[in-house]
Amino acid sequence: MEQICNLGCAAVYRVLDTVDRGGQPSELDGLDDELRVLVLAELRSVMAVYDAREGGAACKVAGSN
């Protein structure tokens, strides 16, 4: 997860958006299903902090929730 976070805010939102659209982002390659679910949950939790800020996240991918 840290490697994905180190890519930056916009990259994390792109990963989450890709998953939400049914895709498999390359950043999650090599993770088994259980670890993938845990990593995605943690990423969503971290990004919720950005979403909760006044005005939301400035780096959010257009069209992502």
PyMOL Python script that loads the backbone (N, CA, C, O; Angstrom):
from pymol import cmd

cmd.read_pdbstr("""\
ATOM      1  N   MET A   1       0.817  -1.185   0.000  1.00  0.00           N
ATOM      2  CA  MET A   1       0.000   0.000   0.000  1.00  0.00           C
ATOM      3  C   MET A   1       0.865   1.254   0.000  1.00  0.00           C
ATOM      4  O   MET A   1       0.546   2.232  -0.676  1.00  0.00           O
ATOM      5  N   GLU A   2       1.931   1.228   0.738  1.00  0.00           N
ATOM      6  CA  GLU A   2       2.801   2.402   0.817  1.00  0.00           C
ATOM      7  C   GLU A   2       3.340   2.784  -0.559  1.00  0.00           C
ATOM      8  O   GLU A   2       3.465   3.966  -0.879  1.00  0.00           O
ATOM      9  N   GLN A   3       3.656   1.779  -1.363  1.00  0.00           N
ATOM     10  CA  GLN A   3       4.168   2.063  -2.710  1.00  0.00           C
ATOM     11  C   GLN A   3       3.122   2.797  -3.540  1.00  0.00           C
ATOM     12  O   GLN A   3       3.454   3.702  -4.305  1.00  0.00           O
ATOM     13  N   ILE A   4       1.867   2.410  -3.391  1.00  0.00           N
ATOM     14  CA  ILE A   4       0.799   3.085  -4.133  1.00  0.00           C
ATOM     15  C   ILE A   4       0.635   4.505  -3.612  1.00  0.00           C
ATOM     16  O   ILE A   4       0.515   5.439  -4.404  1.00  0.00           O
ATOM     17  N   CYS A   5       0.629   4.685  -2.308  1.00  0.00           N
ATOM     18  CA  CYS A   5       0.493   6.025  -1.726  1.00  0.00           C
ATOM     19  C   CYS A   5       1.634   6.938  -2.150  1.00  0.00           C
ATOM     20  O   CYS A   5       1.436   8.135  -2.353  1.00  0.00           O
ATOM     21  N   ASN A   6       2.824   6.371  -2.282  1.00  0.00           N
ATOM     22  CA  ASN A   6       3.980   7.174  -2.690  1.00  0.00           C
ATOM     23  C   ASN A   6       3.861   7.709  -4.115  1.00  0.00           C
ATOM     24  O   ASN A   6       4.597   8.614  -4.506  1.00  0.00           O
ATOM     25  N   LEU A   7       2.929   7.146  -4.892  1.00  0.00           N
ATOM     26  CA  LEU A   7       2.700   7.633  -6.253  1.00  0.00           C
ATOM     27  C   LEU A   7       1.952   8.962  -6.256  1.00  0.00           C
ATOM     28  O   LEU A   7       1.951   9.680  -7.255  1.00  0.00           O
ATOM     29  N   GLY A   8       1.318   9.284  -5.131  1.00  0.00           N
ATOM     30  CA  GLY A   8       0.617  10.558  -5.010  1.00  0.00           C
ATOM     31  C   GLY A   8      -0.889  10.389  -4.996  1.00  0.00           C
ATOM     32  O   GLY A   8      -1.434   9.345  -5.353  1.00  0.00           O
ATOM     33  N   CYS A   9      -1.529  11.451  -4.573  1.00  0.00           N
ATOM     34  CA  CYS A   9      -2.970  11.484  -4.384  1.00  0.00           C
ATOM     35  C   CYS A   9      -3.732  11.129  -5.659  1.00  0.00           C
ATOM     36  O   CYS A   9      -4.620  10.278  -5.628  1.00  0.00           O
ATOM     37  N   ALA A  10      -3.408  11.753  -6.749  1.00  0.00           N
ATOM     38  CA  ALA A  10      -4.129  11.511  -8.000  1.00  0.00           C
ATOM     39  C   ALA A  10      -3.967  10.060  -8.452  1.00  0.00           C
ATOM     40  O   ALA A  10      -4.913   9.466  -8.970  1.00  0.00           O
ATOM     41  N   ALA A  11      -2.791   9.490  -8.262  1.00  0.00           N
ATOM     42  CA  ALA A  11      -2.558   8.098  -8.648  1.00  0.00           C
ATOM     43  C   ALA A  11      -3.402   7.153  -7.811  1.00  0.00           C
ATOM     44  O   ALA A  11      -3.933   6.171  -8.329  1.00  0.00           O
ATOM     45  N   VAL A  12      -3.530   7.440  -6.521  1.00  0.00           N
ATOM     46  CA  VAL A  12      -4.365   6.595  -5.655  1.00  0.00           C
ATOM     47  C   VAL A  12      -5.814   6.665  -6.115  1.00  0.00           C
ATOM     48  O   VAL A  12      -6.487   5.638  -6.202  1.00  0.00           O
ATOM     49  N   TYR A  13      -6.298   7.864  -6.409  1.00  0.00           N
ATOM     50  CA  TYR A  13      -7.668   7.986  -6.907  1.00  0.00           C
ATOM     51  C   TYR A  13      -7.845   7.250  -8.230  1.00  0.00           C
ATOM     52  O   TYR A  13      -8.904   6.669  -8.468  1.00  0.00           O
ATOM     53  N   ARG A  14      -6.828   7.262  -9.100  1.00  0.00           N
ATOM     54  CA  ARG A  14      -6.921   6.529 -10.361  1.00  0.00           C
ATOM     55  C   ARG A  14      -7.040   5.024 -10.112  1.00  0.00           C
ATOM     56  O   ARG A  14      -7.818   4.339 -10.776  1.00  0.00           O
ATOM     57  N   VAL A  15      -6.259   4.514  -9.148  1.00  0.00           N
ATOM     58  CA  VAL A  15      -6.338   3.091  -8.808  1.00  0.00           C
ATOM     59  C   VAL A  15      -7.752   2.752  -8.332  1.00  0.00           C
ATOM     60  O   VAL A  15      -8.353   1.783  -8.794  1.00  0.00           O
ATOM     61  N   LEU A  16      -8.275   3.554  -7.410  1.00  0.00           N
ATOM     62  CA  LEU A  16      -9.609   3.301  -6.871  1.00  0.00           C
ATOM     63  C   LEU A  16     -10.679   3.417  -7.957  1.00  0.00           C
ATOM     64  O   LEU A  16     -11.620   2.623  -7.999  1.00  0.00           O
ATOM     65  N   ASP A  17     -10.529   4.404  -8.829  1.00  0.00           N
ATOM     66  CA  ASP A  17     -11.493   4.584  -9.913  1.00  0.00           C
ATOM     67  C   ASP A  17     -11.460   3.392 -10.869  1.00  0.00           C
ATOM     68  O   ASP A  17     -12.508   2.927 -11.320  1.00  0.00           O
ATOM     69  N   THR A  18     -10.274   2.902 -11.176  1.00  0.00           N
ATOM     70  CA  THR A  18     -10.140   1.747 -12.061  1.00  0.00           C
ATOM     71  C   THR A  18     -10.831   0.528 -11.458  1.00  0.00           C
ATOM     72  O   THR A  18     -11.541  -0.198 -12.154  1.00  0.00           O
ATOM     73  N   VAL A  19     -10.620   0.308 -10.166  1.00  0.00           N
ATOM     74  CA  VAL A  19     -11.264  -0.820  -9.477  1.00  0.00           C
ATOM     75  C   VAL A  19     -12.782  -0.645  -9.482  1.00  0.00           C
ATOM     76  O   VAL A  19     -13.521  -1.593  -9.748  1.00  0.00           O
ATOM     77  N   ASP A  20     -13.239   0.570  -9.189  1.00  0.00           N
ATOM     78  CA  ASP A  20     -14.680   0.837  -9.161  1.00  0.00           C
ATOM     79  C   ASP A  20     -15.330   0.589 -10.511  1.00  0.00           C
ATOM     80  O   ASP A  20     -16.515   0.261 -10.580  1.00  0.00           O
ATOM     81  N   ARG A  21     -14.574   0.741 -11.573  1.00  0.00           N
ATOM     82  CA  ARG A  21     -15.095   0.517 -12.926  1.00  0.00           C
ATOM     83  C   ARG A  21     -14.913  -0.931 -13.387  1.00  0.00           C
ATOM     84  O   ARG A  21     -15.197  -1.273 -14.535  1.00  0.00           O
ATOM     85  N   GLY A  22     -14.432  -1.775 -12.463  1.00  0.00           N
ATOM     86  CA  GLY A  22     -14.280  -3.192 -12.778  1.00  0.00           C
ATOM     87  C   GLY A  22     -12.935  -3.577 -13.347  1.00  0.00           C
ATOM     88  O   GLY A  22     -12.744  -4.718 -13.767  1.00  0.00           O
ATOM     89  N   GLY A  23     -12.004  -2.651 -13.367  1.00  0.00           N
ATOM     90  CA  GLY A  23     -10.686  -2.927 -13.908  1.00  0.00           C
ATOM     91  C   GLY A  23      -9.720  -3.466 -12.873  1.00  0.00           C
ATOM     92  O   GLY A  23     -10.025  -3.521 -11.681  1.00  0.00           O
ATOM     93  N   GLN A  24      -8.563  -3.859 -13.345  1.00  0.00           N
ATOM     94  CA  GLN A  24      -7.500  -4.369 -12.491  1.00  0.00           C
ATOM     95  C   GLN A  24      -6.260  -3.512 -12.706  1.00  0.00           C
ATOM     96  O   GLN A  24      -5.498  -3.754 -13.643  1.00  0.00           O
ATOM     97  N   PRO A  25      -6.045  -2.504 -11.843  1.00  0.00           N
ATOM     98  CA  PRO A  25      -4.883  -1.643 -12.026  1.00  0.00           C
ATOM     99  C   PRO A  25      -3.576  -2.408 -11.811  1.00  0.00           C
ATOM    100  O   PRO A  25      -3.500  -3.290 -10.955  1.00  0.00           O
ATOM    101  N   SER A  26      -2.573  -2.072 -12.573  1.00  0.00           N
ATOM    102  CA  SER A  26      -1.291  -2.769 -12.482  1.00  0.00           C
ATOM    103  C   SER A  26      -0.658  -2.632 -11.100  1.00  0.00           C
ATOM    104  O   SER A  26       0.146  -3.473 -10.699  1.00  0.00           O
ATOM    105  N   GLU A  27      -1.017  -1.581 -10.376  1.00  0.00           N
ATOM    106  CA  GLU A  27      -0.460  -1.381  -9.036  1.00  0.00           C
ATOM    107  C   GLU A  27      -0.864  -2.497  -8.070  1.00  0.00           C
ATOM    108  O   GLU A  27      -0.229  -2.682  -7.032  1.00  0.00           O
ATOM    109  N   LEU A  28      -1.912  -3.231  -8.409  1.00  0.00           N
ATOM    110  CA  LEU A  28      -2.381  -4.319  -7.545  1.00  0.00           C
ATOM    111  C   LEU A  28      -1.956  -5.692  -8.047  1.00  0.00           C
ATOM    112  O   LEU A  28      -2.303  -6.709  -7.446  1.00  0.00           O
ATOM    113  N   ASP A  29      -1.203  -5.727  -9.148  1.00  0.00           N
ATOM    114  CA  ASP A  29      -0.722  -7.002  -9.690  1.00  0.00           C
ATOM    115  C   ASP A  29       0.089  -7.735  -8.632  1.00  0.00           C
ATOM    116  O   ASP A  29       0.864  -7.125  -7.895  1.00  0.00           O
ATOM    117  N   GLY A  30      -0.092  -9.020  -8.566  1.00  0.00           N
ATOM    118  CA  GLY A  30       0.677  -9.845  -7.652  1.00  0.00           C
ATOM    119  C   GLY A  30       0.052 -10.006  -6.275  1.00  0.00           C
ATOM    120  O   GLY A  30       0.548 -10.781  -5.458  1.00  0.00           O
ATOM    121  N   LEU A  31      -1.036  -9.281  -6.005  1.00  0.00           N
ATOM    122  CA  LEU A  31      -1.705  -9.412  -4.715  1.00  0.00           C
ATOM    123  C   LEU A  31      -2.792 -10.485  -4.811  1.00  0.00           C
ATOM    124  O   LEU A  31      -3.547 -10.533  -5.783  1.00  0.00           O
ATOM    125  N   ASP A  32      -2.861 -11.341  -3.793  1.00  0.00           N
ATOM    126  CA  ASP A  32      -3.961 -12.297  -3.783  1.00  0.00           C
ATOM    127  C   ASP A  32      -5.241 -11.543  -3.433  1.00  0.00           C
ATOM    128  O   ASP A  32      -5.189 -10.382  -3.027  1.00  0.00           O
ATOM    129  N   ASP A  33      -6.385 -12.199  -3.589  1.00  0.00           N
ATOM    130  CA  ASP A  33      -7.677 -11.537  -3.396  1.00  0.00           C
ATOM    131  C   ASP A  33      -7.826 -10.939  -2.006  1.00  0.00           C
ATOM    132  O   ASP A  33      -8.323  -9.823  -1.856  1.00  0.00           O
ATOM    133  N   GLU A  34      -7.400 -11.673  -0.996  1.00  0.00           N
ATOM    134  CA  GLU A  34      -7.542 -11.196   0.379  1.00  0.00           C
ATOM    135  C   GLU A  34      -6.718  -9.936   0.628  1.00  0.00           C
ATOM    136  O   GLU A  34      -7.206  -8.973   1.220  1.00  0.00           O
ATOM    137  N   LEU A  35      -5.474  -9.951   0.175  1.00  0.00           N
ATOM    138  CA  LEU A  35      -4.614  -8.785   0.364  1.00  0.00           C
ATOM    139  C   LEU A  35      -5.112  -7.608  -0.463  1.00  0.00           C
ATOM    140  O   LEU A  35      -5.055  -6.461  -0.021  1.00  0.00           O
ATOM    141  N   ARG A  36      -5.595  -7.896  -1.656  1.00  0.00           N
ATOM    142  CA  ARG A  36      -6.133  -6.839  -2.525  1.00  0.00           C
ATOM    143  C   ARG A  36      -7.292  -6.119  -1.834  1.00  0.00           C
ATOM    144  O   ARG A  36      -7.358  -4.890  -1.852  1.00  0.00           O
ATOM    145  N   VAL A  37      -8.202  -6.879  -1.227  1.00  0.00           N
ATOM    146  CA  VAL A  37      -9.338  -6.293  -0.511  1.00  0.00           C
ATOM    147  C   VAL A  37      -8.855  -5.427   0.649  1.00  0.00           C
ATOM    148  O   VAL A  37      -9.372  -4.332   0.870  1.00  0.00           O
ATOM    149  N   LEU A  38      -7.869  -5.916   1.381  1.00  0.00           N
ATOM    150  CA  LEU A  38      -7.333  -5.156   2.519  1.00  0.00           C
ATOM    151  C   LEU A  38      -6.656  -3.860   2.068  1.00  0.00           C
ATOM    152  O   LEU A  38      -6.854  -2.808   2.675  1.00  0.00           O
ATOM    153  N   VAL A  39      -5.867  -3.941   1.013  1.00  0.00           N
ATOM    154  CA  VAL A  39      -5.177  -2.751   0.497  1.00  0.00           C
ATOM    155  C   VAL A  39      -6.186  -1.726   0.014  1.00  0.00           C
ATOM    156  O   VAL A  39      -6.053  -0.538   0.308  1.00  0.00           O
ATOM    157  N   LEU A  40      -7.190  -2.167  -0.722  1.00  0.00           N
ATOM    158  CA  LEU A  40      -8.203  -1.234  -1.224  1.00  0.00           C
ATOM    159  C   LEU A  40      -8.967  -0.578  -0.085  1.00  0.00           C
ATOM    160  O   LEU A  40      -9.256   0.617  -0.140  1.00  0.00           O
ATOM    161  N   ALA A  41      -9.295  -1.343   0.941  1.00  0.00           N
ATOM    162  CA  ALA A  41     -10.000  -0.773   2.099  1.00  0.00           C
ATOM    163  C   ALA A  41      -9.146   0.282   2.780  1.00  0.00           C
ATOM    164  O   ALA A  41      -9.648   1.334   3.175  1.00  0.00           O
ATOM    165  N   GLU A  42      -7.873   0.008   2.918  1.00  0.00           N
ATOM    166  CA  GLU A  42      -6.971   0.962   3.564  1.00  0.00           C
ATOM    167  C   GLU A  42      -6.801   2.214   2.699  1.00  0.00           C
ATOM    168  O   GLU A  42      -6.794   3.328   3.223  1.00  0.00           O
ATOM    169  N   LEU A  43      -6.668   2.041   1.398  1.00  0.00           N
ATOM    170  CA  LEU A  43      -6.561   3.198   0.507  1.00  0.00           C
ATOM    171  C   LEU A  43      -7.812   4.063   0.585  1.00  0.00           C
ATOM    172  O   LEU A  43      -7.722   5.289   0.635  1.00  0.00           O
ATOM    173  N   ARG A  44      -8.971   3.427   0.596  1.00  0.00           N
ATOM    174  CA  ARG A  44     -10.227   4.184   0.704  1.00  0.00           C
ATOM    175  C   ARG A  44     -10.288   4.944   2.031  1.00  0.00           C
ATOM    176  O   ARG A  44     -10.760   6.079   2.081  1.00  0.00           O
ATOM    177  N   SER A  45      -9.815   4.320   3.085  1.00  0.00           N
ATOM    178  CA  SER A  45      -9.810   4.955   4.402  1.00  0.00           C
ATOM    179  C   SER A  45      -8.898   6.179   4.415  1.00  0.00           C
ATOM    180  O   SER A  45      -9.259   7.231   4.942  1.00  0.00           O
ATOM    181  N   VAL A  46      -7.734   6.030   3.838  1.00  0.00           N
ATOM    182  CA  VAL A  46      -6.782   7.150   3.773  1.00  0.00           C
ATOM    183  C   VAL A  46      -7.359   8.286   2.934  1.00  0.00           C
ATOM    184  O   VAL A  46      -7.273   9.453   3.315  1.00  0.00           O
ATOM    185  N   MET A  47      -7.947   7.938   1.789  1.00  0.00           N
ATOM    186  CA  MET A  47      -8.444   8.975   0.902  1.00  0.00           C
ATOM    187  C   MET A  47      -9.703   9.646   1.456  1.00  0.00           C
ATOM    188  O   MET A  47     -10.027  10.764   1.057  1.00  0.00           O
ATOM    189  N   ALA A  48     -10.407   8.992   2.355  1.00  0.00           N
ATOM    190  CA  ALA A  48     -11.576   9.598   2.989  1.00  0.00           C
ATOM    191  C   ALA A  48     -11.184  10.857   3.753  1.00  0.00           C
ATOM    192  O   ALA A  48     -11.987  11.780   3.885  1.00  0.00           O
ATOM    193  N   VAL A  49      -9.962  10.898   4.252  1.00  0.00           N
ATOM    194  CA  VAL A  49      -9.468  12.092   4.940  1.00  0.00           C
ATOM    195  C   VAL A  49      -9.414  13.264   3.960  1.00  0.00           C
ATOM    196  O   VAL A  49      -9.819  14.377   4.295  1.00  0.00           O
ATOM    197  N   TYR A  50      -8.914  13.012   2.753  1.00  0.00           N
ATOM    198  CA  TYR A  50      -8.871  14.061   1.731  1.00  0.00           C
ATOM    199  C   TYR A  50     -10.280  14.480   1.331  1.00  0.00           C
ATOM    200  O   TYR A  50     -10.560  15.668   1.172  1.00  0.00           O
ATOM    201  N   ASP A  51     -11.167  13.496   1.168  1.00  0.00           N
ATOM    202  CA  ASP A  51     -12.543  13.782   0.762  1.00  0.00           C
ATOM    203  C   ASP A  51     -13.282  14.620   1.791  1.00  0.00           C
ATOM    204  O   ASP A  51     -14.147  15.420   1.434  1.00  0.00           O
ATOM    205  N   ALA A  52     -12.951  14.443   3.061  1.00  0.00           N
ATOM    206  CA  ALA A  52     -13.649  15.132   4.149  1.00  0.00           C
ATOM    207  C   ALA A  52     -13.221  16.585   4.300  1.00  0.00           C
ATOM    208  O   ALA A  52     -13.902  17.368   4.962  1.00  0.00           O
ATOM    209  N   ARG A  53     -12.114  16.943   3.701  1.00  0.00           N
ATOM    210  CA  ARG A  53     -11.648  18.328   3.812  1.00  0.00           C
ATOM    211  C   ARG A  53     -12.610  19.259   3.099  1.00  0.00           C
ATOM    212  O   ARG A  53     -13.279  18.872   2.140  1.00  0.00           O
ATOM    213  N   GLU A  54     -12.666  20.471   3.574  1.00  0.00           N
ATOM    214  CA  GLU A  54     -13.524  21.475   2.930  1.00  0.00           C
ATOM    215  C   GLU A  54     -13.131  21.601   1.466  1.00  0.00           C
ATOM    216  O   GLU A  54     -11.965  21.839   1.153  1.00  0.00           O
ATOM    217  N   GLY A  55     -14.074  21.446   0.592  1.00  0.00           N
ATOM    218  CA  GLY A  55     -13.799  21.521  -0.841  1.00  0.00           C
ATOM    219  C   GLY A  55     -13.396  20.191  -1.431  1.00  0.00           C
ATOM    220  O   GLY A  55     -13.230  20.084  -2.646  1.00  0.00           O
ATOM    221  N   GLY A  56     -13.233  19.166  -0.598  1.00  0.00           N
ATOM    222  CA  GLY A  56     -12.840  17.837  -1.095  1.00  0.00           C
ATOM    223  C   GLY A  56     -11.392  17.789  -1.514  1.00  0.00           C
ATOM    224  O   GLY A  56     -10.622  18.711  -1.248  1.00  0.00           O
ATOM    225  N   ALA A  57     -11.042  16.743  -2.147  1.00  0.00           N
ATOM    226  CA  ALA A  57      -9.662  16.532  -2.581  1.00  0.00           C
ATOM    227  C   ALA A  57      -9.395  17.244  -3.894  1.00  0.00           C
ATOM    228  O   ALA A  57     -10.102  17.035  -4.880  1.00  0.00           O
ATOM    229  N   ALA A  58      -8.379  18.082  -3.903  1.00  0.00           N
ATOM    230  CA  ALA A  58      -8.032  18.836  -5.105  1.00  0.00           C
ATOM    231  C   ALA A  58      -7.458  17.925  -6.188  1.00  0.00           C
ATOM    232  O   ALA A  58      -7.462  18.282  -7.366  1.00  0.00           O
ATOM    233  N   CYS A  59      -6.973  16.769  -5.801  1.00  0.00           N
ATOM    234  CA  CYS A  59      -6.323  15.875  -6.768  1.00  0.00           C
ATOM    235  C   CYS A  59      -7.243  14.772  -7.262  1.00  0.00           C
ATOM    236  O   CYS A  59      -6.796  13.876  -7.978  1.00  0.00           O
ATOM    237  N   LYS A  60      -8.511  14.817  -6.898  1.00  0.00           N
ATOM    238  CA  LYS A  60      -9.439  13.743  -7.228  1.00  0.00           C
ATOM    239  C   LYS A  60      -9.637  13.633  -8.742  1.00  0.00           C
ATOM    240  O   LYS A  60      -9.721  14.638  -9.447  1.00  0.00           O
ATOM    241  N   VAL A  61      -9.708  12.412  -9.212  1.00  0.00           N
ATOM    242  CA  VAL A  61      -9.908  12.122 -10.635  1.00  0.00           C
ATOM    243  C   VAL A  61     -11.321  12.560 -11.004  1.00  0.00           C
ATOM    244  O   VAL A  61     -12.279  12.243 -10.298  1.00  0.00           O
ATOM    245  N   ALA A  62     -11.448  13.274 -12.088  1.00  0.00           N
ATOM    246  CA  ALA A  62     -12.763  13.704 -12.551  1.00  0.00           C
ATOM    247  C   ALA A  62     -13.658  12.504 -12.776  1.00  0.00           C
ATOM    248  O   ALA A  62     -13.268  11.544 -13.441  1.00  0.00           O
ATOM    249  N   GLY A  63     -14.861  12.559 -12.221  1.00  0.00           N
ATOM    250  CA  GLY A  63     -15.823  11.496 -12.400  1.00  0.00           C
ATOM    251  C   GLY A  63     -15.772  10.420 -11.347  1.00  0.00           C
ATOM    252  O   GLY A  63     -16.665   9.573 -11.304  1.00  0.00           O
ATOM    253  N   SER A  64     -14.751  10.414 -10.480  1.00  0.00           N
ATOM    254  CA  SER A  64     -14.703   9.390  -9.440  1.00  0.00           C
ATOM    255  C   SER A  64     -15.496   9.839  -8.238  1.00  0.00           C
ATOM    256  O   SER A  64     -15.674  11.035  -8.007  1.00  0.00           O
ATOM    257  N   ASN A  65     -15.967   8.883  -7.479  1.00  0.00           N
ATOM    258  CA  ASN A  65     -16.830   9.176  -6.334  1.00  0.00           C
ATOM    259  C   ASN A  65     -16.030   9.531  -5.116  1.00  0.00           C
ATOM    260  O   ASN A  65     -16.602   9.807  -4.061  1.00  0.00           O
TER     261      ASN A  65
END
""", "prot")
cmd.dss("prot")
cmd.show_as("cartoon", "prot")
cmd.util.cbc("prot")
cmd.orient("prot")
